[in-house]
Amino acid sequence: MILAALLILILSFIAEMFLPWWSIATVAFAVGFVKTATGWKSFWAGFLGVGFLWWMTSGTIHIRTDGILTSKVAEMLTLPLPILVILITGLIGGLVGGLAASSGFHFRAIVKR
């Protein structure tokens, strides 16, 4: 599971440099199809890989802008703390990655029949 999560993290990072945000789903789907052993392990690999990537990316943006961008977004979303924007971003990315990786695993199970 750790290897799959690292693979998803690295490939998603590369894909997001050149492709739209949803390319993380195709990467997680492909890794879930090829690398994972169970549905839950594939979900957690995708969740951890993409969630950590998005959490680190949003944290980096927060640091580089001295918190101005996350404060403005938190204000727009009526959140009490700007750090919640970073946490929610990681959660959303993690859910997308986890569901995509799990879908890849289950698609492999269907294809094998």
Secondary structure as UniProt FT lines:
FT   HELIX           2..18
FT   TURN            21..22
FT   HELIX           23..34
FT   HELIX           39..64
FT   TURN            65..67
FT   HELIX           68..76
FT   TURN            77..78
FT   HELIX           83..112
//
